Amino acid sequence: MYLLENPVLQRELLINLRMTRAFVLLLFYLGLLGLVVFLAWPAQRQLDLTTNPEESRRLVNYVFLGQYLLASLMAPSFAAGSITGEKERKSYEMLLASPLRPGAIVLGKLLASLAHLLLLIFASLPIVMLCLPLGGVSLYEVLALYLALILSVVTFGMISLAASSYFRRTSASLLVTYLVILPLAMMAVTLWAAFENLGETRLLLTVGALPVMCAVICIVLFRKTAARLLHPPDVGSEGKEVVDLEEEAREAVGLVIHSDQFPDWLFAPRKRNDLLADGANPVFDKEMRSEIFSQGTLMLRVVIQVSMVLAIPLMAWFLYIRPYLAPWYISYVVLFNMLVGPVFSAGSVTSERERETLDLLLTTTLSPGQILWPKLLSGLRVSSVLTMFLLWPLLLAVVMVSVFWSNLPAVLGYVGIVLVVCLTTATVALFCAVMFRKTSVALTSTYLAIIMLFALPLALRFFASTYFPYETATPWVVNTAMASPFAVAFQLPVDAQVSEINTMSPNWWFFGGFLAFYLTFNGALAATMAWLFNVRWRMD
């Protein structure tokens, strides 16, 4: 019942592996990996493997780190909706009432959700093996790399599945999973780079310590998830659609959200207990007051607590001890909004389709603008307030650290970068919600689009400057980094007197290009959404 005759595993495998997107994703993944290896392949006709072995080692490291980060981002998208999907489809109780053991359900969901991702990893092995004849890296190192990659993917999948058992919506499960996984992934990448010159030590840690750590995490989470399915506290999906805030506050552990207190009411205002005024926009009132509570406050509490725990050591080091490293803290704030921002907007329109209320909404006297803008402002309000919780330490540092007194323009630039990122993530998420029918697809597409916007220019700049430094198109590729808020933050360093490390002056031209690009981009998305709603309006 666990493997050979597990109906959950068989059903999920048949559905996931036979979908068209599975073949498209495999083609795109291998094509991109092959293109990177082809472009980075040494141009020399003859290589002296005794004097230049670093070429192959560097290429293998780049390919592995790229795969590791991609797998870290893709694992939650495959596994975080395994159990929440059953709750959203109202089939959760039927699954629990089946004769399957909870352990068999968890194992089937885990293997089925990671099967496609593991297939991608194994399919990329022949491409990496092509780099072995270049020298500088052995077969055992490549196998150790893939062992670490597979163990990490399984661990991340188990974390995603455990989070999926605690939430009722895929968006909430996906967000919390990313908040937990990304720090672990970044820590693993940092440790891997730190032990680069200690090849044998890194190999022993990969083969010896990593499997033990991953096994402990997976076993603990597996038992917890199976026990939760054995005695589920969230059965009765119909009754759980209404959130009892008083009961939730009594049972909450740690942070408790009070809708009548500051700053909680900024993102979680109290529900309305009186009638709407004449001429008021009901969509605006509903989105602003009630939509955030449709999935409870557990996700908000977890997001605030995890983000603040991670932010305390970062802001202490980057803002107060080493203030010339302030762009690194801004990068953390931007990364946080990249994760949080889409969650509150990607389901704004798709949820109407899933509840089958979109047609009813379109037949009202409300114009498309009166429907879209409240949904955009609602998601933007919550994500912005949560992001501002991490930004206020920068403003506090301006008062307490004298270094920032002479760098107020750079600080204002940092604030402007964060505000533009908040607007962009919310707008892209709403656009994907208009384009797609399911919240999970819209959320995954939003994350992919944001990564392409914010991270791809950095990768292109690094690749062009490393492998094609003398090409005529390289300066143009390098300048595309102005679309990345990470690159723009480092173009606004604090004063050079703080440390000898900073010798560059703020590049306000770079910052201006960033603002112009994203203001135009967001305006184009807003106009496109309004046009799409107008077309839909006339068709209906």
N, C-alpha and C positions, 0 to 999 in steps of 0.2 A: 504493500500500500504506500510505501514511501517513495519508491523509484519506478519499478517496473509496471505497477498497476495503479499509479497515482493519476486519477482523472483530472485533477487540477493541473498537474504538470503537462499532461497530454493535450488538454484543451488550450492552455496558454501557449504551448509551443506551436500548435497548429495555427493558431490565430496570428501570433507574432511573426513567425518565420515565413508565412505565406502572403503577408501583406506586401503591396508594391513598394512601400517606403523602405522595407527591409533590404530589397535589392538595390534601390536607389542609394540608400545610405552606404551600403557596402561598396558600390561603384565609386561614389564620391570620396569615401574615406581612403580607399586604396589608390585612386587616381591622384588625390592630393598628396599622399605620402610618396608615391612614385615620382610626382613632379618635383617635390622638394629634394629627393635624392638625386634626381637627374640634374637639376640646376646647381646643386652643391657639389656635384662630382668634380674632382680635380681636373683642371684643364690640361695638365702636362701629359705628354704622350708617354713619358717614362718617369717612374717614381722611385726614389731611393728609400727603401723601407728601413734602412739602418739609420738614416739621419732625419727623416720626416715622418715619423709614425703618428704624429698628433692630428694629421688631416683626417684619418679614418676615425680616430677616437672622438674628435670633436663632432664629426658628422653623426656618429652613432649616439652620442650624448644628446645632440639636438633632436634627433628623431625620437629617442626614448622619452625625453622630457616633454616633447610635444604630445606624444601618445599618452603619457601619464596625466597631463593636464586635461586633455580631451576626455580620457576615460573618467577622470574625477568629475567632470562636468556632465558627462552622459549617463553615468551610473544612476544618479537620482532620477533622471527623466524616465528611465526604464523601470525602476523599482518603487519610487515614491508613491505611485498610484495603484499599486497592486491590491491593497486592501481598501483604500479609500474609494477606488473605482467600484468595488462591490457595494460599498455604502451608498455611493451616488446612484448606482443602478438599482438600488433597493433589493439586492440579492444577498446581502450580508447575512441576514438571519437564516436564509435557506442554506447557505454554505455551512454555517455553524451547526445547523440541524441535520446535516448529512452524517453518515457513519464514519466519515474520515476523522482521523485523530488530528488535534490541533498541530502537532509536529509535522504531520504529513502535509497539511495545508501550507504551513510556513515554508517547508522545504520545497514544495512544488512551486510556490510563488517565487521564491528566491532563485531557483534554478531556471525557471522559465523567463524571468525578467532579465537575467544576466546572460542567457544563452546567446542572444544576438550580439551583445557586446564582446563576449569572449570569442565569438566567431570572427569578429573584426580584428581582434588582437592576434589570433592565430593566423589569420590570412595575411597579416602584415609581416610575419616572420621571414618569409622568403625574400622580401624586399630588403630587410635589414641584413640578411645573410650576404647580400651582394657586396656589402661594405667590408666583409672580412678579408678578402684578398688585398685590400689596401694596407693591411697591417695596423699595428697600434692597439688592437683589441682582440681578445681571444674568444673562442667559442664558449668557454665557460662563463665569461663575463656577460656575453649576450644572453645565455640561458638564465643567469642570475638576474639580469634585468627583467626578463619576461616573467620569472618567478615572482619578483617583487610587484610587477604590474598586475599579475593575476590575483595575488593575495590581496593587494590593495582594492582591486575591483570587487572581489567577493566581500571584503570588509565594508566597503562603502555601500554595497548593495544591501547588506544586512542592517546597516544603520538606517538606510532609506526605508526598508521594510518595517523596522521597529517604529520609526516615526509615522509610517502609514497606519499603524494600528492604533495610534493615539489621537488621530485627527479624523474629522468627518469630510474634509475636502482635500483634493489633491494639491491645490495651490498652497494651502497651509503646510501640508506635509513636505512639499517640495522646498519651500522657503526655509523651514527649520532644518531640513537635511543639508541644504547648501551652507547654512550658517555653521553647522558642525563639521562638514566634510572639508570645506575649503581651507580652514586653518590647519587641519591635519595634513592636507595635500601640500600646502605651502611649507609646512614644517618639514615634511619628508623631502621635498625638493631642496630646501636649504641644507639639511643634513647630508644629502647626497652630494651637493656641491662642496660642502665643507670637507668631506672625506675623499675628494677627487684625487689628491696626491697620495692617499693611503689605500692603494688598490686591494691588498690582501685583507686589511681590516674591514674595508667596505664590503668585500665579498663575504667575509665571515659573518658580519652583521646581517647581510641580506639573506644568507642561507640559514643562519642559526637563530638570531634573535627575532627577526621579523615574522617568521612563521608562528613562533610561540605567541607573540603579541597579538597577531591577527586571529589566531585560534581562540585565545582567551576572550577577546572582544566578541567574536562571532558566537561562541558558546553561550556567553552570558546574555547577549541580546536575543539569541534563539530561544533560550529557556524563558526569558521574560515575555517575549511575544507569544510563544505557545501558551504560557500560563494566562495571558490576557485573553486569548481566544477561548481557552477552556472556561474561564469565568468572566465573560465579557461585560464590562460596566456600561457599554453604549449600545445595547440591543434595544429594539423598538425604535427604528429609524423615523417612523412617522411622528412619534411623540417627541423625539429629540430635535425636531425642526425649530421648536420654540426654546430659546435659551433663557433659563431662569438665572438672572444675574446675581440675585441674593444667594441662591444655593451655590453658584459657582464661586462667589467671593468667600463663602464659608469653607469650601473644600480646597481652595487654591493654596498652593505652597509657595512661599516667597512673596513676590510682588503681587499686589492686588490693585486692580484698576477701579477707581471711583469716578463715576461719570460727572459728579457734581463738584469735583475739586480740580484745581489747577495743578499741573498742566494736562491732567487726564482728559478734560472735556475738549481739549484742542483736537484730539483725534478720535475720541469716543464720547460724543455728547449724549446727553440723556434723551431717551425716547420722548416723542411728543405725546402729551396727555390731553391736548385740547384740539379743536378743529382748525383746519387751515384757513387762512384769511382769503378773502375773495381775490382772485387773480394771481394767487401764489402758484408757483411751479411745483406740482406734486412730485415729479421726478427728483428735483433738487432736494426737497425736504426728505424724501425717502432715502436717497443716496447718502445724504449728510448725517442722518440721524439713526437709521435702522440697519443699513446694509452691513455695517461693520460688525454687528452683533449676530448676524446670521450664522457665523461659524464660531461664536463664542470668543472669549478674550484669552484663551490659552495660548494661541499663536502670538498675540501681541506681547503677552508676558514673557514668553520664551525669547522672542526677538529682542526685547529691551534688555533682558537680563544677560543673554549671551553677548550681545553687541557691546554692552557696557563693560562686562568682564574683560573682553578682548581689548577694549579701548583704553582702559586704565593704564596698563604698562606702556602701551604705544604712545599715549599722549604725554606720559611722564618723561619718556626718553626723547621723543621727537619734538616736543614743544617746550619743555622746561630744561632738560639736561643738555640736549643738543639741538638748539632752536634752528640752526642752519639746515636741519633735516626735516623741516616742516612740510615740504612737498610729499614726503613719505606718509605722513599722517593724513594729508588731503587725499592721497591715493587710497588709503584705507576707507575714508568716508565715501569716496566715489564708488569703491567696490561694494560697500554696504548698500548704497542706494541702487546699484545695479542688481542686487539680489532682492531687495525689498520692494523697490518701486513697481516692478511689473505685476506683483501679486495682487495689488489692490485695484488694478485697472484692466488686467487681461481677461477677467471674467465679467466685466461690466455689461457687455452686450451678449456674450455667449451664454451667460446665466439666464438671460431672458429667453434665448432659444431653447435652452435645456428645460426651463420651466414651462415652455410653450406659451409665453406671455408677450413675445415680441410682436406678433400680429395684432394683439389687442392694443399694445402700446402705439403701434403705427396708425391705428384707426382713431386715436384720440385727436383732439384739436391742437395738440402740441406740434410745433414745427420741429424739423430735424435738429436745428440748433438748440432748441429748448430740451431736447433729449440728450444730445451729445455733451454739451458743455457741463451740465451737472455731473455726469458720469466722469468726465475728465477732472473736474475740480475736486470731486470726492476722493478719487484715488490719489490725486496730487497732494491733497491736504494731509492725508494719513502718512504717505511716504515722506513728505517734506518735514512733518513734525518729528517723525522718528529719526530722520537724518539730522535735524537740527539738534537733537539730543547729543549727537557726536560732534557737532560743529561748535557748540558753545564753549568747549575747552579752548579752542583757538581764540575766541573773543576774550576769554578770561586770561589767556597768556599775554594778550596785548596789554592788559592792565598790569600784570604781575612781572613780566619779563621785559626789561628795558630794551632788549635787542629789537623787539618788534615796533618800538616807538618810531624808529626811523624807517620802518618798512611798511607803513600803513597802506600805501598803494598795492603792494604785493598781497597783503592780507585781504584787502577788498577784492583783488583779483581771485584769490582762493575762494572767497564767498561767492563771487560771480560764477566760478567754475562749478561749484556744487549746485547752485540754483539752476543753472542751465542743464546740468545732468539730471536733476529732479524732473524738470519739465520734459526733457527728452525721453526718459524712461517711461513716464506716464503716457506721453503721446504715442510712442511706439506701441506700448501695450494696448492702448485703446484702439489703435489702428488694426492690430492683429485680432483684437476681439471683434471688430467689424468684419474682418475678412474671413474668419474661420467660424466653425459651428460648435466646436467643443472647447471648453476652458483649458483642458490639459494641452491640446494642440496649440491653442493661442498662446499659452504661457511658455511652452517650449520654443515656439517660433519667436517669441519676444526675446527670450534669452539669447537665441542664436543671432538675431538681428543686432542686439546690443553688443554682443561680443564682436561681431563683424565691424561695427562702427567704432568701438572704443579700443579693441585690442589688435585687430588686424593691421591697422596702420603702423603700430609699433613693430609687429612681426615683419612687415614689408620693409620698414626702415632698417631694421637690424640685418635682414637678409641681404638687402641691396648694398648696404655699406660694408658688409663683411665679405661677400663673394663677388660683387661687381662694383668695387669702389671707383673705378676709372671710366665707367660707362657714362655716356652723355645723358641718359635718362635717370641716373641715380639721384641727382639733386631734386628732380621733380618727385621721385618716390619718397625721398626723405622729407620733403615739405608736406606730404600728405599726412604726416604725423600730427599736424595741427587739428585733425579731426579727433584725436585722442585726448581726453581730459588728463590722462596720466602724463603725457608728453607736455601738455601746456602747463601743468602744475610745476614741472621742473624747469620750465622756461621763465618762471617768476621766482627766482631764489631770493632769500633774504640778503641783507647787505654783505658785501665781501669782507668787511671788517670783522665779522663774526668768526670766520675761520679761513685759513688759507686754502681750504678745499674749494670754496666758492670764488671763482674768479670771473664769472660771467655776469653781465648786467641783465636786468629783466628785458625780455623780448616781447614788447607790447604789440608788435606787428603780428607775432604768432598768436597772441591772446585775442587780438581783434579779428583775425581770420577764423578762430574758433567760434567766437560769438556770432559772426556774420553767417558762418556755415550752418550752425544749429538753429539760429532764429529762422533762416530761410527754410531749412529742412523741416522744422516743426510746423511752420506756416503752410508748407506744401502738403504735409500729412493732414493737417486740419482741413484744408480746402478739399482734399481728396475724400475725406470721410464725409464732409457735408455733401459733396456731389454724389457719393454713393448712396447716402440716405435719401437725397432728393430723387434719385433714379428709382430706388426701392419704393419711395412714397408714391410716385406717379404710376409705377407698375401695379401697386396694390389698389 
